[in-house]
């Protein structure tokens, strides 16, 4: 099975106020269609690792590969393009633009990528909303929908460019158990039916235990 994301010997240091070794020789792969979670105590380096894997933080040692292409050391503009095209993000806070409609929020990353016409992007956005059973919300303002619905909209937005991998940072952290289970089911379906790779940082043991694999972190290292 093809490897979508690979980290080789990733080391990260915070320089100020004193040098601190945050990530220590991180090595792992995420395969196509794999649904993996990262767990560990607060401060163990999970979010720092996610920032590096998502190409937002380029100040590290080691190599990062996306679809078998080395992306370490690439120009920022190219990284921005790769991130928008190949990586979808779902955060604890949905970061929707409240004054925009639901469909406008979903279309934003595709408009930024600029590889399709407006009607094509609009069509794709409706398809993603249908897939998540929220097409009926398309014309509503993002500020008018519930918390669980907002997170589904955020997932639709993450999917709009048909990414290689979805990265989540505590995507169920603000949701009740019913909505958290809903989000898990959506992710599982994307992994099983669409062959999408998912990497989710979570504190939720119930969520993590149902994923294909748990990457356990402690003190800046991968423990298992």
C-alpha positions in Angstrom: 0.0 0.0 0.0 1.4 3.4 -1.0 2.7 5.8 1.7 1.1 9.2 1.8 3.1 10.9 4.5 6.5 9.9 6.0 8.6 11.6 8.7 12.3 10.6 8.9 14.4 11.6 11.9 12.5 14.7 12.7 14.1 16.8 15.4 12.8 20.1 16.6 14.4 22.6 19.0 12.9 25.7 20.6 15.8 28.1 20.8 14.4 30.7 23.4 14.8 31.4 26.2 17.1 28.4 26.3 17.6 25.6 23.8 14.9 22.9 24.4 14.7 19.6 22.4 11.0 19.3 21.7 10.8 16.5 19.2 13.4 13.7 19.3 14.1 11.5 16.3 10.5 11.1 15.1 10.0 8.4 12.4 6.7 7.0 11.1 4.6 6.5 7.9 0.9 7.1 7.2 -0.4 4.8 4.4 -3.1 5.5 1.9 -6.5 4.9 3.6 -5.0 4.7 7.1 -6.8 6.4 10.0 -4.2 7.0 12.7 -4.4 9.0 15.9 -1.7 10.7 18.0 -2.1 10.6 21.7 0.0 11.8 24.7 0.0 14.1 27.6 -0.2 17.9 27.2 3.2 19.3 26.3 4.6 16.0 24.8 5.0 17.6 21.4 1.8 16.4 19.5 0.7 19.8 18.2 4.3 20.8 17.4 4.6 17.6 15.3 1.4 18.3 13.5 2.6 21.8 12.6 5.7 20.3 11.0 3.8 17.5 9.2 1.4 20.1 7.8 4.3 22.1 6.4 3.4 25.2 8.5 6.6 24.9 10.6 9.8 24.5 8.5 12.3 25.0 11.3 13.2 21.4 12.0 15.9 18.8 11.3 15.1 15.6 9.3 13.0 14.9 6.2 9.3 15.0 5.5 7.8 13.3 2.5 4.3 13.8 1.0 3.3 11.3 -1.7 6.9 10.1 -1.8 8.2 13.6 -2.7 10.7 15.3 -0.3 9.1 18.5 0.8 11.7 19.6 3.4 13.5 22.7 2.2 10.9 23.7 -0.5 10.1 27.3 -1.1 7.3 28.8 1.1 5.1 29.5 -1.9 5.4 25.9 -3.1 4.7 24.6 0.4 1.6 26.8 0.6 0.4 25.3 -2.7 1.1 21.7 -1.6 -0.6 22.3 1.7 -3.7 23.7 0.1 -3.9 20.9 -2.6 -2.9 17.9 -0.6 -3.6 18.5 3.1 -7.1 19.1 4.6 -7.3 20.5 8.1 -9.9 20.1 10.8 -9.2 21.9 14.1 -10.8 22.0 17.5 -12.3 25.4 16.6 -13.9 25.3 13.2 -12.5 28.7 12.0 -15.4 29.3 9.7 -16.0 32.9 8.5 -19.3 33.7 10.3 -20.5 36.4 7.9 -20.1 34.0 4.9 -22.6 31.4 3.9 -21.9 27.7 4.5 -21.2 27.0 0.9 -18.9 30.0 0.6 -16.8 28.7 3.5 -16.5 25.3 1.9 -15.5 26.8 -1.5 -12.7 29.0 0.0 -9.7 26.6 -0.3 -10.6 25.7 -3.9 -10.9 29.4 -4.9 -7.5 30.0 -3.3 -6.0 27.0 -5.2 -7.5 28.4 -8.5 -7.4 25.2 -10.5 -11.1 25.1 -11.3 -13.8 27.5 -12.5 -16.3 29.0 -10.0 -19.2 26.7 -11.2 -17.0 23.6 -10.9 -16.0 24.7 -7.3 -19.6 25.4 -6.4 -20.6 21.9 -7.8 -17.8 20.2 -5.8 -18.8 22.1 -2.6 -22.4 20.9 -3.0 -21.2 17.3 -3.5 -19.2 17.5 -0.3 -22.1 19.0 1.7 -24.3 16.2 0.3 -21.8 13.6 1.4 -22.0 14.9 5.0 -25.8 15.3 4.9 -25.7 19.1 5.4 -26.6 20.3 1.9 -29.8 21.9 3.3 -27.5 24.3 5.2 -25.6 25.6 2.1 -27.2 29.1 2.0 -27.3 29.7 5.7 -24.7 31.9 7.3 -22.0 30.0 9.2 -23.0 31.8 12.4 -26.6 30.3 12.2 -25.7 26.6 12.5 -25.0 24.4 15.5 -21.6 23.3 16.8 -21.8 19.8 15.4 -22.9 21.2 12.0 -20.0 23.7 12.1 -17.6 20.9 12.5 -19.1 19.0 9.5 -18.8 22.2 7.4 -15.2 22.4 8.4 -14.7 18.8 7.2 -16.5 19.6 3.9 -14.1 22.6 3.5 -11.1 20.3 4.3 -12.3 17.9 1.6 -12.9 20.4 -1.2 -9.5 20.0 -3.0 -9.7 16.2 -2.6 -6.6 16.1 -0.4 -4.2 13.1 0.1 -4.5 13.4 3.9 -6.7 15.0 6.5 -5.0 16.3 9.6 -7.1 17.0 12.7 -6.1 18.8 15.9 -8.6 17.8 18.6 -11.5 17.9 16.1 -13.9 16.6 18.6 -12.5 18.6 21.6 -15.5 21.0 21.7 -18.2 18.5 20.9 -20.5 16.4 23.1 -20.3 12.6 22.9 -23.1 12.3 20.3 -21.5 14.8 17.9 -18.0 13.4 18.6 -19.2 10.0 17.5 -20.7 11.5 14.4 -17.4 13.1 13.4 -15.6 9.8 14.1 -18.1 8.0 11.8 -17.5 10.5 9.0 -13.8 10.1 9.3 -14.1 6.3 9.3 -16.3 6.4 6.2 -13.8 8.7 4.4 -11.0 6.2 5.3 -12.9 3.0 4.4 -14.8 4.2 1.3 -12.7 7.0 -0.2 -9.3 5.7 0.7 -8.5 8.9 2.5 -5.6 9.0 5.0 -6.3 10.7 8.3 -4.0 11.7 11.1 -5.8 13.1 14.2 -4.3 14.5 17.4 -6.7 13.7 20.2 -7.1 13.4 24.0 -10.3 11.3 23.5 -9.4 7.7 24.3 -12.7 6.4 23.0 -12.0 8.1 19.7 -8.4 7.0 19.5 -9.2 3.3 20.4 -11.5 3.1 17.3 -8.8 4.3 14.9 -6.6 1.9 12.9 -3.5 2.8 14.9 -2.5 4.9 17.9 0.8 6.7 17.7 1.6 7.2 21.4 3.9 10.1 22.2 5.7 11.1 25.4 8.5 13.6 26.2 9.0 14.4 22.5 9.4 10.8 21.4 7.1 8.2 19.8 6.7 5.5 22.4 4.7 3.0 20.3 
